[in-house]
Amino acid sequence: MKTKVLFMGLAALALASCSSDEPAEINQGRAIGFRPAIGTNSRATEINNSNLSAITVSAFMGQQELFADLSFTKGNQGIFTSDPEYYWPGDDTPLNFYAYSPTAPGGNLSITTSSKTLTDFSPAQSLGDQVDFITSTASGKKSTNEANGVELTFNHRLSQIEIQAKTDNDAYTFEVTGIKIGKPVSKASYDFDTNVWTPSTDRAIYQDTYTTPITLGSEAVSVMGQGGNAILIPQQLTAWDPENDAANANSGAYLALKLRIATKATDVEVYPFPSNPDNDWAAIPIDTDWEAGKKYVYTLDLTHGGGYVDPEDPGHGTPVLGGPIKFTVNVVDWTEADSTVDMTTK
């Protein structure tokens, strides 16, 4: 009899433990999360640690795709999590992650088990519409990364370009109302595994103009305008040859300023040329090797010259200013001339 009572008590206890309206929660561990960090080389409107609010991530378990192009957004303590949440495999199987930002960088982005590329990427034609592009790859597993998330170190995959200008010339006023970056490669494909860009043969001109002139002085100032710095495809530039290829048939690279030059004392305009007002861009060749994640600041010094007429303008390749005006002076020796003056008065 005592035995029967004991069993009835256990049954009642079990029944009570299952009668709650709240379902029993099964602890599945923490969801997969990330702790992004971004390199310091960047542009004026770059993605950085403070403004990065979302990343896109794909995950692979061996040759299997766990999830693809999933958005992770910034939450508590700077940890990025997804909705819906994905959890770590309980057997500690490692996962490989491919992450990038922004969500739509342009071009054709494909991250699969067989290919992880961004193809036919082209920077926006307008400088103000150009975007940063950062990527990161990492591996993680439950035992190592469940508590604090996977640290993703992002790097900038494009190059930033800024043009500054100055002059110590006291005879002329130099006013800038635009910039141009001429003929860099404008389309390329990126490999997430090798971090290498493969450029195409397409080239473009990126420019910005503005109405309020920037008057140059002895201190270098940015002349980039409202569009901000350019952010372009990393590449080895081949310079424009103004002497042998003035029309730039070979699509050489150059920088140019939309420029007005006038005398300080009398405000007589010497450029654009009086003979051709359409010549208003002054260009200089460049052959830099642009590397990913680096910012290149070009300082154009107009103290002793103004470059060449832009290859897109009439009279291309002509020096904007010649050499300094100078004179060869020859003083003729005095020669004596006899002259007799009659001093007789009448």
C-alpha positions as CSV (number, residue, x, y, z in Angstrom):
1,M,0.0,0.0,0.0
2,K,2.8,2.4,0.8
3,T,4.3,1.6,-2.5
4,K,1.1,2.6,-4.4
5,V,0.9,5.9,-2.5
6,L,4.5,6.8,-3.4
7,F,3.9,6.2,-7.1
8,M,0.8,8.3,-7.0
9,G,2.8,11.2,-5.5
10,L,5.4,11.0,-8.2
11,A,2.7,11.1,-10.9
12,A,1.0,14.2,-9.3
13,L,4.4,15.9,-9.2
14,A,5.1,15.2,-12.8
15,L,1.6,16.4,-13.8
16,A,2.0,19.7,-11.9
17,S,5.4,20.4,-13.6
18,C,3.8,20.2,-17.0
19,S,0.6,22.1,-16.3
20,S,2.1,25.6,-16.7
21,D,0.9,27.9,-19.6
22,E,4.5,28.9,-20.3
23,P,6.4,26.4,-22.5
24,A,9.6,25.1,-21.1
25,E,12.6,26.9,-22.8
26,I,15.4,24.8,-24.3
27,N,18.7,26.5,-24.0
28,Q,20.2,26.4,-27.6
29,G,23.2,28.6,-26.8
30,R,23.9,32.1,-28.1
31,A,23.1,33.1,-31.7
32,I,26.0,33.8,-34.1
33,G,27.2,37.3,-33.7
34,F,30.0,39.5,-35.0
35,R,32.3,42.3,-33.6
36,P,33.4,44.3,-36.7
37,A,36.5,46.6,-36.7
38,I,37.6,48.7,-39.7
39,G,41.0,49.8,-40.8
40,T,42.0,53.4,-40.4
41,N,42.8,54.4,-44.0
42,S,39.6,55.9,-45.3
43,R,37.8,58.6,-47.2
44,A,35.9,61.6,-45.9
45,T,32.5,59.8,-46.1
46,E,33.9,56.3,-45.5
47,I,32.3,53.5,-43.6
48,N,33.9,53.5,-40.2
49,N,33.5,52.0,-36.8
50,S,31.1,54.6,-35.6
51,N,28.7,54.7,-38.6
52,L,28.7,51.0,-39.6
53,S,25.2,49.8,-38.7
54,A,24.7,46.8,-40.9
55,I,26.8,44.1,-42.7
56,T,26.0,41.4,-45.1
57,V,27.3,37.9,-44.3
58,S,27.4,34.5,-45.9
59,A,28.4,31.4,-43.9
60,F,29.7,28.0,-45.1
61,M,30.0,24.7,-43.2
62,G,32.6,22.9,-45.2
63,Q,31.2,22.8,-48.7
64,Q,27.7,23.5,-47.5
65,E,26.1,26.9,-47.5
66,L,24.6,27.6,-44.0
67,F,23.1,31.0,-45.0
68,A,23.7,33.5,-47.8
69,D,23.7,37.3,-48.0
70,L,22.1,37.6,-44.5
71,S,21.9,41.0,-42.9
72,F,23.4,41.5,-39.5
73,T,22.6,44.8,-37.7
74,K,24.3,46.5,-34.8
75,G,22.9,45.9,-31.3
76,N,23.9,45.9,-27.7
77,Q,27.6,46.3,-26.9
78,G,28.4,46.7,-30.6
79,I,27.5,43.0,-31.4
80,F,25.9,42.5,-34.9
81,T,23.1,39.9,-35.0
82,S,20.6,38.6,-37.5
83,D,16.9,38.2,-37.8
84,P,16.2,35.3,-37.9
85,E,19.0,34.2,-35.7
86,Y,21.3,31.4,-36.6
87,Y,23.0,29.3,-34.0
88,W,26.4,27.6,-33.7
89,P,26.6,23.9,-34.5
90,G,26.6,22.1,-31.1
91,D,29.4,19.7,-32.1
92,D,31.8,22.6,-32.5
93,T,32.0,22.3,-36.3
94,P,33.8,25.4,-37.6
95,L,32.1,27.9,-39.9
96,N,33.7,30.2,-42.6
97,F,32.3,33.7,-43.0
98,Y,32.4,36.2,-45.9
99,A,31.2,39.7,-45.0
100,Y,30.9,43.0,-46.8
101,S,29.3,46.4,-46.7
102,P,27.4,48.3,-48.1
103,T,24.6,45.8,-48.9
104,A,24.5,46.8,-52.6
105,P,28.0,48.1,-53.7
106,G,27.1,47.9,-57.4
107,G,28.1,45.3,-60.0
108,N,27.2,41.7,-59.7
109,L,28.0,40.2,-56.3
110,S,28.0,36.4,-55.9
111,I,29.1,34.4,-52.9
112,T,28.6,30.7,-53.3
113,T,30.5,27.5,-52.6
114,S,32.2,27.8,-56.0
115,S,32.6,31.5,-56.5
116,K,33.0,34.5,-54.2
117,T,33.3,37.6,-56.5
118,L,32.1,41.0,-57.2
119,T,32.1,41.4,-61.0
120,D,31.7,44.4,-63.3
121,F,32.0,46.9,-60.5
122,S,32.0,50.5,-61.5
123,P,32.3,53.6,-59.2
124,A,29.4,56.0,-59.6
125,Q,30.1,58.7,-62.2
126,S,29.3,61.5,-59.7
127,L,31.8,61.9,-56.9
128,G,29.0,62.5,-54.4
129,D,27.4,59.2,-55.2
130,Q,30.6,57.1,-54.9
131,V,30.5,54.6,-52.0
132,D,33.1,52.9,-49.8
133,F,33.4,49.1,-50.1
134,I,34.7,47.0,-47.2
135,T,35.1,43.2,-46.9
136,S,36.2,40.7,-44.3
137,T,36.6,36.9,-44.0
138,A,36.8,34.9,-40.8
139,S,36.3,31.5,-39.3
140,G,34.7,30.6,-36.0
141,K,33.2,27.9,-33.8
142,K,31.0,27.5,-30.8
143,S,33.6,26.9,-28.2
144,T,35.6,29.9,-29.2
145,N,33.1,32.5,-30.4
146,E,29.7,31.8,-28.9
147,A,30.2,34.1,-25.9
148,N,31.8,37.2,-27.5
149,G,31.0,36.8,-31.2
150,V,33.4,36.5,-34.2
151,E,35.8,39.5,-34.6
152,L,35.6,40.7,-38.2
153,T,38.4,43.0,-39.4
154,F,37.2,44.9,-42.4
155,N,39.5,46.5,-44.9
156,H,38.7,49.2,-47.5
157,R,39.0,47.6,-51.0
158,L,39.0,50.8,-53.0
159,S,41.4,53.8,-53.3
160,Q,40.6,57.3,-52.1
161,I,41.7,60.3,-54.1
162,E,41.9,64.0,-53.0
163,I,43.2,66.9,-55.0
164,Q,44.7,69.9,-53.2
165,A,46.2,73.0,-54.8
166,K,48.4,76.0,-53.9
167,T,50.5,78.8,-55.3
168,D,53.2,81.2,-54.2
169,N,52.9,83.3,-57.3
170,D,52.5,87.0,-56.4
171,A,51.7,88.2,-60.0
172,Y,48.6,86.2,-60.7
173,T,45.3,85.2,-59.1
174,F,44.4,81.5,-59.5
175,E,40.7,80.6,-59.1
176,V,39.5,77.0,-59.2
177,T,35.9,76.0,-60.0
178,G,36.2,72.3,-60.6
179,I,38.3,69.1,-60.6
180,K,38.7,66.2,-63.0
181,I,40.3,62.8,-62.7
182,G,40.9,61.7,-66.2
183,K,40.9,58.2,-67.7
184,P,41.5,55.7,-64.8
185,V,40.1,52.2,-65.3
186,S,36.4,52.4,-64.5
187,K,35.3,48.8,-64.3
188,A,36.9,45.8,-62.5
189,S,36.1,42.5,-60.7
190,Y,37.0,41.6,-57.2
191,D,37.9,38.2,-55.6
192,F,36.9,37.8,-51.9
193,D,39.4,35.0,-51.4
194,T,42.5,36.7,-52.9
195,N,41.5,40.4,-52.3
196,V,42.6,41.1,-55.9
197,W,41.0,43.3,-58.5
198,T,41.0,42.4,-62.1
199,P,40.6,45.6,-64.2
200,S,38.8,45.8,-67.5
201,T,39.8,48.1,-70.4
202,D,37.0,50.5,-69.7
203,R,38.0,54.0,-68.7
204,A,36.1,57.1,-67.6
205,I,36.5,60.8,-66.6
206,Y,35.3,61.7,-63.1
207,Q,34.7,65.4,-62.4
208,D,32.9,67.9,-60.2
209,T,32.4,71.6,-60.8
210,Y,31.1,74.4,-58.6
211,T,30.1,78.0,-58.9
212,T,31.9,79.6,-56.0
213,P,35.6,79.9,-56.9
214,I,38.4,78.7,-54.6
215,T,41.2,81.2,-54.7
216,L,44.6,79.6,-54.2
217,G,47.3,80.8,-51.8
218,S,50.5,79.6,-50.3
219,E,48.7,77.0,-48.1
220,A,47.5,73.9,-49.9
221,V,43.6,73.5,-49.8
222,S,41.3,70.8,-51.0
223,V,39.5,71.7,-54.3
224,M,37.3,68.6,-54.4
225,G,34.0,70.6,-54.0
226,Q,30.7,69.3,-52.5
227,G,31.1,65.8,-54.0
228,G,33.9,65.0,-51.6
229,N,36.9,62.9,-52.3
230,A,36.8,60.3,-55.1
231,I,36.8,56.6,-54.3
232,L,38.0,54.6,-57.3
233,I,39.3,51.2,-58.3
234,P,42.9,50.3,-57.3
235,Q,45.2,50.2,-60.3
236,Q,48.5,51.1,-61.9
237,L,47.9,54.3,-63.8
238,T,49.6,55.0,-67.2
239,A,50.2,58.7,-67.6
240,W,48.9,60.9,-70.4
241,D,51.6,62.1,-72.7
242,P,50.9,65.7,-73.6
243,E,53.8,66.1,-76.0
244,N,53.4,63.0,-78.1
245,D,49.7,62.2,-77.5
246,A,48.1,65.5,-76.9
247,A,44.6,64.2,-77.8
248,N,45.1,61.3,-75.5
249,A,44.3,58.5,-78.0
250,N,45.9,56.1,-75.5
251,S,43.6,57.1,-72.6
252,G,46.4,58.1,-70.3
253,A,45.6,59.3,-66.8
254,Y,45.7,62.9,-65.6
255,L,44.4,65.4,-63.1
256,A,42.8,68.7,-64.1
257,L,41.6,71.9,-62.6
258,K,38.9,74.2,-64.0
259,L,41.0,77.3,-63.8
260,R,40.9,81.0,-64.2
261,I,44.2,82.9,-64.1
262,A,44.3,86.7,-64.1
263,T,46.9,89.3,-63.2
264,K,46.6,90.5,-59.6
265,A,47.3,94.2,-60.4
266,T,44.9,94.7,-63.3
267,D,42.7,91.5,-63.3
268,V,43.5,90.8,-66.9
269,E,42.6,87.2,-67.7
270,V,45.3,85.1,-69.3
271,Y,43.5,81.8,-68.9
272,P,41.1,80.8,-70.4
273,F,43.1,81.9,-73.3
274,P,41.8,85.2,-74.8
275,S,42.1,83.5,-78.2
276,N,39.9,80.6,-77.1
277,P,37.6,80.9,-74.1
278,D,36.8,77.2,-74.3
279,N,40.2,76.4,-72.9
280,D,39.3,76.4,-69.2
281,W,40.8,73.1,-67.8
282,A,44.5,72.8,-66.9
283,A,45.8,69.2,-66.7
284,I,48.9,67.4,-65.5
285,P,49.7,63.7,-66.2
286,I,49.9,61.1,-63.3
287,D,51.2,57.5,-63.2
288,T,50.6,56.5,-59.6
289,D,50.0,52.9,-58.5
290,W,46.8,53.2,-56.5
291,E,46.6,50.5,-53.8
292,A,43.5,49.4,-52.0
293,G,42.8,51.0,-48.6
294,K,45.1,53.9,-49.3
295,K,44.3,57.6,-49.6
296,Y,46.3,59.6,-52.2
297,V,46.5,63.4,-51.7
298,Y,47.8,65.2,-54.8
299,T,49.0,68.7,-54.2
300,L,49.2,70.7,-57.4
301,D,51.7,73.6,-57.1
302,L,50.9,76.4,-59.5
303,T,53.7,78.7,-58.4
304,H,55.8,78.3,-61.6
305,G,53.2,77.1,-64.1
306,G,49.7,75.9,-64.9
307,G,50.1,72.5,-66.6
308,Y,48.7,71.8,-70.0
309,V,45.4,72.4,-71.8
310,D,43.2,69.5,-71.0
311,P,43.2,66.7,-73.6
312,E,39.4,67.1,-73.9
313,D,39.7,70.8,-74.8
314,P,40.6,72.5,-78.1
315,G,44.4,73.1,-78.2
316,H,45.0,70.1,-76.0
317,G,48.6,69.7,-74.8
318,T,49.4,73.4,-75.0
319,P,51.2,74.8,-71.9
320,V,48.7,77.0,-70.0
321,L,51.5,79.3,-69.0
322,G,54.8,79.6,-70.8
323,G,58.1,80.3,-69.1
324,P,58.4,83.5,-67.0
325,I,58.6,86.7,-69.0
326,K,62.2,87.8,-69.2
327,F,64.4,90.1,-71.2
328,T,67.8,90.1,-72.7
329,V,69.2,93.6,-72.1
330,N,71.8,95.2,-74.3
331,V,72.9,98.7,-73.3
332,V,74.4,100.6,-76.3
333,D,77.7,102.4,-75.5
334,W,77.7,106.1,-75.4
335,T,79.2,107.7,-78.5
336,E,80.4,111.3,-78.8
337,A,78.8,113.6,-81.2
338,D,80.4,117.0,-81.9
339,S,78.1,119.9,-81.9
340,T,79.2,123.5,-82.0
341,V,76.8,126.1,-80.6
342,D,77.3,129.8,-81.6
343,M,77.1,131.8,-78.5
344,T,77.3,135.3,-80.3
345,T,74.6,137.6,-79.3
346,K,72.9,140.0,-81.6
